[in-house]
Each structure stands twice: as C-alpha cells, then as structure tokens.
Amino acid sequence: MGKTIRQLSEELKLSKQGINQRINSINGFRSKHTYKVKNHLEIDNQGVKMLANFDKQKRQERQPNRQAENDKDKNIDHILLKQLGVKDQQIANLQQALDQQQKLQIATVAENHQLKEHVQKLSRLLEPSNTTQKQQSNDKNDTLSNSANTCHSEDKDGKQDKTNVVDIDEKQQKNKINKSWWRFWK
C-alpha cells in the first residue's frame, strides 16, 4: 500500500511543496508511481523509495557531471599549458632576434664611427693638397699675369725688363716642383 503526500512529507521531513517539486522533477513519475484513492493522491512503495533517495540520486547524477567538468577543466588546463609553452618559445625567439638586432646596431654604429674617423683623416690629408692646388693655380695666374706684364712693359728702346724675366723663371721652377710633389701623392 502507498503513502499520501502528507504522510511522505512528515516521514521525510519536507513540505508538501518540496514533495511535489521532487515528483515534478522526475520524468514520468506521476504516470508510473501515483494513483488516486478517493480525494487524495497516493504514491506506491517504489515511488516512495525514489523520493526518499532523491537527494542521493541527484548527487549521483551530479557526480558524473562534476567528473566530466573536472576532466574538461583538466583538458583546458593542459591546452593552456601547451599554449603557454608555445608562447614562451615565441618570446624566447623574439628576445634572441632582438639581441641579434642590438648587436648588429652596435656593430653598425662602431663601423660608422670608424668610417667617420677615416674620412676625417683623409680630409686632413687633402687639405694641404687643396691649399697646394690653390697655390699652384695662384702661381699660374701670377705667371700668366707677369708674362703678360713683361710683354707690355718694354722699355722705350724695345727691351724687356730683366728682373721680370728672372721672376717668371723662378715661378715656373716652383710650379714644376709642386707638380712633381703632387704626382707623388696621387
């Protein structure tokens, strides 16, 4: 013989609403385990056992869910750890590339510095030769102007001034000396 909802609520120390919630939460419970006697609803012995063990059954149903959730969490943790490992490797590669770039930058700066020093040395060497070239061009201009002047500075007798001719010869000799010195540096 079955029990009524009131008897069951007193036995399980639950409210009638609590018993009704349990009945409604189990699929097909009303059609399989309840029957109507006069004005009240009775639950058969198997239904009573199901309602009494409802908490245990729910825990057991939750346990596989928890196990599945734990397994899922472990899988997610494993995947995240793999991703972290990959990211760590990528960071290490980027750090290595950055170190190489910095070394190349330092080498480039040092090479630029050496080249600047070399250019400065060469420019110091060229400065005297530039002044020599300017002096040579000035000497040529002086020679040309002196020879032009000597041609025009004839005496009334038609004779050239001997001092101007001597000056021209001296300048031509200096010019030859400068040219030979210049060829030595080429």
Backbone as a chain_set.jsonl record, in Angstrom:
{"seq": "MGKTIRQLSEELKLSKQGINQRINSINGFRSKHTYKVKNHLEIDNQGVKMLANFDKQKRQERQPNRQAENDKDKNIDHILLKQLGVKDQQIANLQQALDQQQKLQIATVAENHQLKEHVQKLSRLLEPSNTTQKQQSNDKNDTLSNSANTCHSEDKDGKQDKTNVVDIDEKQQKNKINKSWWRFWK", "coords": {"N": [[0.832, -1.163, 0.0], [0.453, 2.317, -0.697], [1.642, 5.646, 0.117], [0.389, 8.807, 1.195], [0.873, 12.2, 0.069], [1.039, 13.893, 2.272], [1.718, 12.136, 4.375], [4.139, 11.233, 3.473], [5.6, 13.628, 3.425], [5.756, 14.183, 6.144], [7.24, 11.984, 6.986], [9.661, 12.254, 5.538], [10.359, 14.686, 6.383], [9.862, 17.043, 4.935], [8.306, 19.744, 3.179], [4.976, 19.841, 1.716], [5.07, 21.09, -0.749], [7.742, 20.704, -1.352], [7.821, 17.931, -1.727], [6.097, 17.739, -3.922], [7.629, 19.15, -5.78], [9.789, 17.425, -6.105], [8.432, 15.225, -7.189], [7.548, 16.338, -9.596], [9.983, 16.856, -10.816], [11.031, 14.429, -11.581], [10.969, 12.564, -14.433], [8.025, 11.257, -15.837], [7.092, 10.272, -13.412], [4.587, 10.652, -12.147], [2.783, 9.261, -13.786], [3.696, 6.635, -13.564], [4.042, 5.959, -10.81], [2.079, 7.001, -9.16], [-1.304, 7.037, -7.928], [-4.798, 7.574, -7.744], [-6.748, 7.721, -4.865], [-9.807, 7.93, -3.633], [-10.144, 11.187, -2.673], [-7.558, 11.943, -2.633], [-4.044, 11.783, -3.487], [-2.003, 9.001, -3.896], [1.187, 7.472, -3.408], [3.062, 4.834, -4.725], [5.051, 2.131, -3.236], [7.543, 1.868, -4.501], [7.807, 4.399, -5.675], [7.901, 5.904, -3.347], [10.348, 5.087, -2.312], [11.953, 6.11, -4.32], [11.544, 8.864, -4.009], [12.493, 9.171, -1.411], [15.167, 8.578, -1.749], [15.905, 10.602, -3.343], [17.698, 12.779, -3.002], [20.16, 11.441, -2.821], [20.214, 10.281, -5.33], [20.263, 12.543, -6.98], [22.708, 13.585, -6.247], [24.359, 11.565, -7.211], [23.809, 11.805, -9.903], [24.845, 14.292, -10.323], [27.5, 13.869, -9.752], [28.797, 12.418, -11.971], [28.572, 14.516, -13.752], [30.127, 16.402, -12.478], [32.528, 15.044, -12.559], [32.895, 14.959, -15.307], [33.093, 17.689, -15.744], [35.409, 18.208, -14.272], [37.245, 16.691, -15.751], [37.048, 18.065, -18.131], [37.99, 20.557, -17.305], [40.6, 19.809, -16.655], [41.529, 19.13, -19.202], [41.332, 21.61, -20.441], [43.17, 23.011, -18.87], [45.487, 21.604, -19.574], [45.656, 22.213, -22.309], [45.964, 24.977, -22.143], [48.417, 25.094, -20.808], [50.09, 24.009, -22.777], [49.805, 25.997, -24.723], [50.928, 28.126, -23.334], [53.545, 27.202, -23.191], [54.24, 27.273, -25.905], [54.004, 30.02, -26.35], [55.991, 30.938, -24.615], [58.233, 29.94, -25.957], [58.04, 31.41, -28.315], [58.436, 33.976, -27.29], [61.051, 33.696, -26.372], [62.362, 33.308, -28.829], [61.84, 35.787, -30.039], [63.187, 37.44, -28.257], [65.797, 36.594, -28.673], [66.107, 37.37, -31.34], [65.878, 40.116, -31.007], [68.153, 40.617, -29.446], [70.139, 39.953, -31.328], [69.637, 41.931, -33.216], [70.272, 44.212, -31.747], [73.004, 43.79, -31.346], [73.892, 43.932, -33.99], [73.231, 46.578, -34.497], [74.946, 47.916, -32.749], [77.397, 47.139, -33.856], [77.154, 48.36, -36.35], [77.065, 51.061, -35.638], [79.623, 51.324, -34.535], [81.169, 50.785, -36.809], [80.374, 52.9, -38.44], [81.418, 54.994, -36.934], [84.167, 54.448, -37.164], [84.45, 54.801, -39.914], [83.849, 57.526, -40.122], [86.013, 58.599, -38.718], [88.058, 57.798, -40.428], [87.391, 59.221, -42.749], [87.731, 61.789, -41.778], [90.501, 61.776, -41.329], [91.392, 61.462, -43.956], [90.402, 63.826, -45.061], [91.93, 65.669, -43.688], [94.381, 65.081, -44.774], [93.928, 65.81, -47.391], [93.482, 68.538, -47.243], [95.99, 70.009, -47.083], [96.868, 69.401, -49.68], [94.869, 70.567, -51.141], [95.287, 73.208, -50.529], [97.753, 73.406, -51.731], [97.038, 73.001, -54.384], [95.497, 75.286, -54.754], [97.475, 77.159, -54.385], [99.101, 76.531, -56.529], [97.394, 77.15, -58.646], [97.169, 79.858, -58.161], [99.817, 80.578, -58.522], [100.096, 80.016, -61.237], [98.332, 81.868, -62.274], [99.649, 84.163, -61.462], [101.987, 83.843, -62.906], [101.065, 83.968, -65.522], [100.009, 86.526, -65.519], [102.3, 87.964, -64.954], [103.911, 87.359, -67.129], [102.387, 88.49, -69.092], [102.529, 91.077, -68.281], [105.257, 91.555, -68.602], [105.509, 91.422, -71.287], [104.212, 93.688, -72.037], [105.586, 95.587, -70.73], [107.833, 96.962, -71.958], [110.844, 98.636, -72.541], [111.521, 101.887, -73.722], [113.31, 101.518, -75.613], [112.67, 99.088, -76.61], [113.38, 96.871, -75.198], [113.043, 94.18, -72.87], [112.312, 94.078, -69.395], [114.768, 92.813, -67.327], [114.548, 91.844, -64.736], [111.889, 91.03, -64.413], [111.777, 88.803, -66.09], [113.427, 87.028, -64.799], [111.938, 86.608, -62.48], [109.758, 85.217, -63.543], [110.963, 82.844, -64.424], [111.775, 81.727, -61.978], [109.28, 81.233, -60.756], [108.182, 79.377, -62.516], [109.876, 77.225, -62.079], [109.24, 76.615, -59.401], [106.619, 75.867, -59.776], [106.959, 73.529, -61.271], [108.187, 71.96, -59.334], [106.144, 71.783, -57.427], [104.234, 70.408, -58.929], [105.478, 67.958, -59.309], [105.617, 67.073, -56.678], [102.933, 66.81, -56.145], [102.187, 64.757, -57.878], [103.426, 62.679, -56.647], [101.742, 62.123, -54.473], [99.454, 61.272, -55.697]], "CA": [[0.0, 0.0, 0.0], [1.227, 3.531, -0.844], [1.535, 6.71, 1.112], [-0.064, 10.088, 0.666], [1.908, 13.242, 0.051], [1.185, 14.39, 3.631], [2.459, 11.129, 5.144], [5.518, 11.245, 2.968], [6.249, 14.875, 3.841], [6.081, 14.021, 7.561], [8.286, 10.978, 7.102], [10.922, 12.783, 5.008], [10.525, 15.994, 6.996], [9.835, 18.027, 3.862], [6.982, 20.336, 2.97], [4.216, 19.255, 0.612], [5.601, 21.686, -1.982], [9.022, 20.036, -1.629], [7.499, 16.607, -2.278], [5.563, 17.982, -5.268], [8.754, 19.532, -6.656], [10.533, 16.201, -6.427], [7.59, 14.433, -8.101], [7.55, 17.002, -10.908], [11.323, 16.853, -11.42], [11.329, 13.094, -12.125], [10.173, 12.355, -15.658], [7.101, 10.127, -15.87], [6.847, 9.761, -12.065], [3.143, 10.647, -11.853], [2.077, 8.207, -14.538], [4.169, 5.306, -13.176], [4.101, 5.664, -9.385], [0.983, 7.593, -8.377], [-2.686, 6.654, -8.262], [-5.752, 8.363, -6.99], [-7.64, 6.992, -3.966], [-10.83, 8.903, -3.224], [-9.799, 12.578, -2.996], [-6.123, 12.226, -2.435], [-3.09, 11.111, -4.375], [-1.103, 8.115, -3.166], [2.412, 7.117, -4.119], [3.384, 3.445, -4.422], [6.274, 1.92, -2.447], [8.707, 2.139, -5.339], [7.862, 5.86, -5.774], [8.341, 6.415, -2.042], [11.791, 4.857, -2.238], [12.593, 7.056, -5.243], [11.507, 10.205, -3.408], [13.358, 9.154, -0.237], [16.564, 8.565, -2.232], [16.022, 11.651, -4.355], [18.936, 13.548, -2.785], [21.293, 10.588, -3.201], [20.178, 10.111, -6.787], [20.701, 13.811, -7.568], [24.166, 13.672, -6.041], [24.994, 10.632, -8.146], [23.7, 12.391, -11.237], [25.765, 15.438, -10.376], [28.881, 13.387, -9.7], [29.361, 12.276, -13.318], [28.697, 15.856, -14.329], [31.32, 17.004, -11.87], [33.682, 14.328, -13.114], [33.068, 15.448, -16.681], [33.586, 19.064, -15.64], [36.809, 18.136, -13.848], [38.02, 16.243, -16.906], [37.056, 19.178, -19.082], [38.904, 21.557, -16.744], [41.966, 19.298, -16.819], [41.873, 19.271, -20.623], [41.554, 23.034, -20.7], [44.446, 23.336, -18.239], [46.548, 21.012, -20.4], [45.74, 23.014, -23.539], [46.533, 26.281, -21.776], [49.842, 24.902, -20.525], [50.757, 23.867, -24.078], [49.838, 27.318, -25.341], [51.929, 28.913, -22.61], [54.857, 26.727, -23.638], [54.463, 27.816, -27.251], [54.215, 31.469, -26.197], [57.319, 31.105, -24.026], [59.207, 29.708, -27.038], [57.971, 32.57, -29.209], [59.073, 35.09, -26.596], [62.496, 33.435, -26.39], [62.83, 33.579, -30.199], [61.811, 37.235, -30.242], [64.266, 38.008, -27.444], [67.037, 36.289, -29.379], [66.15, 38.241, -32.523], [66.135, 41.466, -30.515], [69.566, 40.655, -29.072], [70.918, 39.998, -32.568], [69.451, 43.248, -33.825], [71.03, 45.169, -30.952], [74.425, 43.576, -31.652], [74.125, 44.496, -35.327], [73.15, 48.033, -34.366], [76.192, 48.349, -32.114], [78.458, 46.965, -34.85], [76.962, 49.383, -37.381], [77.473, 52.341, -35.062], [81.08, 51.298, -34.432], [81.698, 50.892, -38.169], [80.15, 54.29, -38.866], [82.38, 55.818, -36.217], [85.468, 54.224, -37.804], [84.425, 55.437, -41.232], [83.936, 58.968, -39.915], [87.408, 58.901, -38.376], [88.848, 57.618, -41.651], [87.082, 60.352, -43.623], [88.378, 62.964, -41.195], [91.934, 61.67, -41.615], [91.581, 61.744, -45.388], [90.154, 65.247, -45.325], [93.107, 66.39, -43.185], [95.446, 64.899, -45.759], [93.571, 66.523, -48.61], [93.525, 69.986, -47.021], [97.248, 70.585, -47.578], [96.941, 69.281, -51.134], [93.963, 71.588, -51.675], [95.992, 74.501, -50.46], [98.805, 73.339, -52.746], [96.391, 73.228, -55.682], [95.152, 76.705, -54.821], [98.728, 77.897, -54.557], [99.539, 76.301, -57.906], [96.567, 77.951, -59.552], [97.559, 81.254, -57.955], [101.118, 80.749, -59.168], [99.868, 80.054, -62.687], [97.749, 83.178, -62.583], [100.719, 85.146, -61.321], [102.909, 83.648, -64.019], [100.41, 84.498, -66.718], [99.912, 87.983, -65.437], [103.656, 88.514, -65.03], [104.405, 87.269, -68.513], [101.644, 89.499, -69.844], [103.08, 92.375, -67.892], [106.598, 91.723, -69.159], [105.36, 91.709, -72.708], [103.746, 95.066, -72.184], [106.488, 96.526, -70.059], [109.08, 97.114, -72.689], [111.431, 99.975, -72.454], [111.371, 102.692, -74.912], [114.246, 101.002, -76.595], [112.179, 97.808, -77.087], [113.983, 95.805, -74.399], [112.237, 93.752, -71.715], [112.961, 94.254, -68.098], [115.407, 91.543, -66.99], [114.103, 91.363, -63.412], [110.615, 90.32, -64.583], [112.052, 87.514, -66.7], [114.002, 86.188, -63.732], [110.817, 86.22, -61.62], [108.966, 84.217, -64.256], [111.717, 81.588, -64.395], [111.716, 81.173, -60.617], [107.929, 80.73, -60.521], [107.997, 78.169, -63.305], [110.585, 76.152, -61.385], [108.421, 76.257, -58.237], [105.448, 75.175, -60.314], [107.396, 72.174, -61.609], [108.435, 71.257, -58.074], [104.827, 71.497, -56.847], [103.578, 69.371, -59.728], [106.097, 66.666, -59.036], [105.198, 66.689, -55.325], [101.541, 66.4, -56.248], [102.136, 63.439, -58.519], [103.859, 61.708, -55.647], [100.607, 61.785, -53.63], [98.381, 60.636, -56.457]], "C": [[0.884, 1.236, 0.0], [0.999, 4.533, 0.266], [1.05, 7.976, 0.419], [1.084, 11.092, 0.718], [2.12, 13.769, 1.466], [2.002, 13.412, 4.468], [3.934, 11.13, 4.745], [6.264, 12.509, 3.401], [6.611, 14.813, 5.322], [7.229, 13.04, 7.743], [9.647, 11.52, 6.646], [11.283, 14.159, 5.577], [10.716, 17.076, 5.932], [8.437, 18.604, 3.767], [6.273, 19.627, 1.822], [4.731, 19.804, -0.724], [6.924, 21.025, -2.374], [8.806, 18.668, -2.261], [6.987, 16.773, -3.704], [6.679, 18.393, -6.25], [9.563, 18.309, -7.053], [9.76, 15.349, -7.425], [7.649, 15.016, -9.502], [8.925, 16.953, -11.588], [11.707, 15.498, -12.014], [10.401, 12.85, -13.295], [9.306, 11.101, -15.536], [6.763, 9.572, -14.505], [5.351, 9.636, -11.795], [2.439, 9.49, -12.565], [2.47, 6.808, -14.063], [3.95, 4.989, -11.696], [2.98, 6.311, -8.55], [-0.37, 7.047, -8.85], [-3.597, 7.418, -7.306], [-6.65, 7.432, -6.159], [-8.551, 8.055, -3.347], [-10.4, 10.304, -3.629], [-8.314, 12.877, -2.887], [-5.267, 11.341, -3.333], [-2.182, 10.249, -3.512], [0.059, 7.719, -4.068], [2.751, 5.685, -3.734], [4.742, 3.336, -3.728], [7.54, 2.221, -3.258], [8.896, 3.653, -5.507], [8.334, 6.488, -4.487], [9.85, 6.263, -1.911], [12.537, 5.853, -3.147], [12.642, 8.454, -4.636], [12.419, 10.287, -2.178], [14.833, 9.213, -0.652], [16.844, 9.663, -3.274], [17.34, 12.419, -4.226], [20.161, 12.736, -3.2], [21.378, 10.446, -4.717], [20.669, 11.388, -7.478], [22.21, 13.978, -7.411], [24.901, 12.769, -7.013], [24.921, 11.153, -9.58], [24.666, 13.561, -11.4], [27.215, 14.985, -10.418], [29.462, 13.138, -11.089], [29.516, 13.631, -14.017], [29.936, 16.562, -13.78], [32.585, 16.35, -12.411], [33.959, 14.819, -14.529], [33.607, 16.873, -16.673], [35.045, 19.088, -15.225], [37.71, 17.701, -15.001], [38.157, 17.364, -17.936], [38.027, 20.271, -18.608], [40.366, 21.117, -16.893], [42.427, 19.421, -18.264], [42.162, 20.72, -20.972], [42.884, 23.47, -20.098], [45.619, 22.821, -19.076], [46.753, 21.829, -21.679], [46.382, 24.371, -23.241], [48.026, 26.178, -21.472], [50.646, 24.736, -21.813], [50.89, 25.225, -24.757], [50.855, 28.223, -24.654], [53.346, 28.505, -23.011], [55.216, 27.281, -25.01], [54.755, 29.31, -27.162], [55.584, 31.744, -25.588], [58.406, 30.92, -25.088], [59.228, 30.89, -28.0], [58.649, 33.78, -28.581], [60.587, 34.913, -26.601], [63.074, 33.721, -27.779], [62.874, 35.076, -30.478], [62.931, 37.923, -29.462], [65.61, 37.778, -28.123], [67.19, 37.189, -30.611], [66.449, 39.686, -32.117], [67.599, 41.623, -30.113], [70.459, 40.738, -30.304], [70.823, 41.366, -33.223], [70.26, 44.303, -33.064], [72.525, 45.024, -31.217], [74.767, 44.152, -33.016], [74.116, 46.02, -35.285], [74.446, 48.581, -33.763], [77.348, 48.243, -33.106], [78.363, 48.035, -35.931], [77.41, 50.749, -36.871], [78.993, 52.41, -34.96], [81.72, 51.456, -35.814], [81.518, 52.31, -38.707], [81.152, 55.228, -38.211], [83.776, 55.686, -36.842], [85.533, 54.902, -39.16], [84.517, 56.953, -41.11], [85.365, 59.382, -39.581], [88.296, 58.808, -39.612], [88.625, 58.792, -42.609], [87.747, 61.615, -43.091], [89.881, 62.942, -41.455], [92.218, 62.008, -43.066], [91.37, 63.218, -45.693], [91.31, 66.089, -44.799], [94.27, 66.262, -44.168], [95.167, 65.691, -47.028], [93.65, 68.033, -48.435], [94.853, 70.583, -47.464], [97.349, 70.487, -49.103], [95.994, 70.284, -51.784], [94.628, 72.953, -51.62], [97.111, 74.533, -51.481], [98.214, 73.595, -54.126], [96.011, 74.695, -55.83], [96.4, 77.546, -55.061], [99.229, 77.742, -55.98], [98.71, 77.13, -58.877], [96.877, 79.434, -59.401], [98.891, 81.539, -58.633], [100.971, 80.844, -60.675], [99.307, 81.408, -63.088], [98.799, 84.269, -62.489], [101.676, 85.063, -62.495], [102.319, 84.24, -65.298], [100.354, 86.021, -66.679], [101.292, 88.623, -65.53], [104.186, 88.466, -66.46], [103.685, 88.28, -69.386], [102.199, 90.88, -69.535], [104.451, 92.585, -68.516], [106.532, 92.015, -70.646], [104.985, 93.162, -72.916], [104.705, 96.061, -71.56], [107.841, 96.561, -70.77], [109.578, 98.538, -72.504], [111.163, 100.729, -73.75], [112.273, 102.175, -76.011], [113.767, 99.683, -77.166], [112.778, 96.635, -76.353], [113.071, 95.459, -73.226], [113.036, 93.949, -70.441], [113.483, 92.889, -67.65], [114.939, 91.008, -65.643], [112.794, 90.594, -63.529], [110.835, 88.937, -65.178], [112.605, 86.558, -65.665], [112.891, 85.705, -62.803], [109.986, 85.122, -62.265], [109.665, 82.878, -64.225], [111.652, 80.936, -63.014], [110.332, 80.557, -60.333], [107.665, 79.457, -61.314], [108.702, 76.989, -62.647], [109.794, 75.688, -60.147], [107.214, 75.45, -58.678], [105.801, 73.74, -60.672], [107.618, 71.356, -60.35], [107.102, 70.867, -57.45], [104.119, 70.391, -57.619], [104.185, 68.007, -59.435], [105.72, 66.184, -57.632], [103.76, 66.174, -55.363], [101.408, 65.025, -56.873], [102.546, 62.336, -57.55], [102.663, 61.258, -54.8], [99.459, 61.141, -54.396], [98.634, 59.187, -56.457]], "O": [[1.949, 1.231, 0.617], [0.26, 4.287, 1.219], [1.271, 8.183, -0.774], [2.122, 10.849, 1.335], [3.254, 14.068, 1.842], [2.896, 13.834, 5.202], [4.832, 11.038, 5.582], [7.453, 12.443, 3.712], [7.655, 15.329, 5.724], [8.103, 13.261, 8.582], [10.665, 11.273, 7.294], [12.346, 14.714, 5.297], [11.617, 17.91, 6.026], [7.482, 17.99, 4.24], [6.898, 18.902, 1.049], [4.818, 19.07, -1.709], [7.201, 20.812, -3.554], [9.504, 18.287, -3.2], [7.395, 16.032, -4.598], [6.65, 18.011, -7.42], [9.974, 18.176, -8.205], [10.329, 14.818, -8.378], [7.785, 14.283, -10.481], [9.007, 17.005, -12.815], [12.604, 15.42, -12.854], [9.18, 12.924, -13.154], [9.79, 10.027, -15.179], [6.191, 8.485, -14.427], [4.899, 8.619, -11.269], [1.588, 8.824, -11.977], [1.661, 5.885, -14.15], [3.691, 3.833, -11.362], [2.967, 6.158, -7.328], [-0.541, 6.657, -10.005], [-3.197, 7.838, -6.22], [-7.232, 6.483, -6.683], [-8.099, 8.952, -2.634], [-10.299, 10.588, -4.823], [-7.907, 14.026, -3.052], [-5.705, 10.315, -3.853], [-1.65, 10.718, -2.505], [-0.061, 7.642, -5.291], [2.735, 5.345, -2.552], [5.487, 4.312, -3.639], [8.5, 2.776, -2.725], [10.028, 4.137, -5.483], [9.07, 7.474, -4.5], [10.544, 7.176, -1.463], [13.598, 6.365, -2.792], [13.656, 9.146, -4.734], [13.039, 11.319, -1.922], [15.647, 9.835, 0.031], [17.858, 9.651, -3.972], [18.014, 12.676, -5.223], [21.077, 13.252, -3.839], [22.459, 10.484, -5.305], [21.412, 11.314, -8.457], [22.896, 14.448, -8.319], [25.931, 13.146, -7.571], [25.847, 10.966, -10.369], [25.225, 13.784, -12.474], [28.058, 15.631, -11.04], [30.56, 13.624, -11.363], [30.464, 13.854, -14.77], [30.679, 17.22, -14.507], [33.581, 17.02, -12.684], [35.106, 15.065, -14.901], [34.464, 17.229, -17.482], [35.833, 19.877, -15.747], [38.788, 18.257, -15.209], [39.218, 17.579, -18.522], [38.783, 20.832, -19.4], [41.245, 21.919, -17.209], [43.577, 19.773, -18.526], [43.108, 21.023, -21.7], [43.642, 24.208, -20.727], [46.616, 23.52, -19.261], [47.886, 22.099, -22.077], [47.232, 24.847, -23.993], [48.803, 27.061, -21.833], [51.753, 25.261, -21.929], [51.944, 25.564, -25.296], [51.556, 28.992, -25.311], [54.231, 29.349, -23.153], [56.348, 27.702, -25.247], [55.661, 29.806, -27.832], [56.266, 32.683, -25.999], [59.387, 31.664, -25.111], [60.292, 31.32, -28.446], [59.355, 34.523, -29.261], [61.324, 35.876, -26.811], [64.149, 34.308, -27.895], [63.825, 35.575, -31.08], [63.547, 38.87, -29.951], [66.462, 38.667, -28.143], [68.276, 37.702, -30.883], [67.188, 40.39, -32.806], [68.217, 42.646, -30.405], [71.424, 41.502, -30.326], [71.815, 41.893, -33.726], [70.862, 45.185, -33.676], [73.237, 46.023, -31.305], [75.808, 44.788, -33.184], [74.91, 46.67, -35.965], [74.972, 49.595, -34.224], [78.182, 49.144, -33.19], [79.384, 48.559, -36.378], [78.06, 51.504, -37.594], [79.588, 53.443, -35.267], [82.703, 52.182, -35.965], [82.413, 52.852, -39.355], [81.672, 56.143, -38.85], [84.478, 56.68, -37.027], [86.546, 55.505, -39.515], [85.194, 57.597, -41.911], [85.869, 60.382, -40.092], [89.179, 59.64, -39.816], [89.576, 59.294, -43.209], [88.267, 62.42, -43.864], [90.471, 63.977, -41.767], [93.157, 62.741, -43.375], [92.094, 63.792, -46.506], [91.644, 67.115, -45.393], [95.038, 67.202, -44.37], [96.096, 66.188, -47.665], [93.869, 68.744, -49.416], [94.847, 71.592, -48.17], [97.866, 71.402, -49.745], [96.285, 70.797, -52.865], [94.534, 73.745, -52.558], [97.394, 75.589, -52.046], [98.799, 74.309, -54.94], [96.181, 75.282, -56.899], [96.387, 78.507, -55.83], [99.723, 78.698, -56.577], [99.242, 77.734, -59.809], [96.855, 80.183, -60.378], [99.081, 82.594, -59.239], [101.638, 81.652, -61.32], [99.722, 82.015, -64.075], [98.845, 85.179, -63.316], [102.123, 86.084, -63.017], [103.006, 84.928, -66.053], [100.617, 86.701, -67.671], [101.443, 89.697, -66.112], [104.822, 89.406, -66.935], [104.272, 88.857, -70.301], [102.321, 91.733, -70.414], [104.772, 93.703, -68.921], [107.359, 92.741, -71.198], [105.414, 93.785, -73.887], [104.632, 97.257, -71.842], [108.867, 96.211, -70.187], [108.81, 99.485, -72.337], [110.632, 100.19, -74.722], [112.014, 102.381, -77.197], [114.371, 99.178, -78.112], [112.697, 95.505, -76.833], [112.411, 96.33, -72.661], [114.267, 93.979, -70.439], [112.726, 91.92, -67.6], [114.943, 89.793, -65.444], [112.599, 89.606, -62.822], [110.142, 87.991, -64.804], [112.262, 85.376, -65.674], [112.885, 84.548, -62.384], [109.558, 84.19, -61.584], [109.01, 81.856, -64.017], [111.489, 79.72, -62.907], [110.238, 79.483, -59.739], [106.989, 78.553, -60.824], [108.183, 75.873, -62.656], [109.699, 74.488, -59.888], [106.835, 74.472, -58.034], [105.02, 72.827, -60.403], [107.268, 70.177, -60.308], [106.944, 69.736, -56.991], [103.474, 69.53, -57.02], [103.466, 67.014, -59.326], [105.525, 64.986, -57.432], [103.424, 65.206, -54.68], [100.592, 64.217, -56.429], [102.066, 61.205, -57.634], [102.595, 60.082, -54.442], [98.582, 60.525, -53.791], [97.862, 58.425, -57.038]]}, "num_chains": 1, "name": "protein.A"}
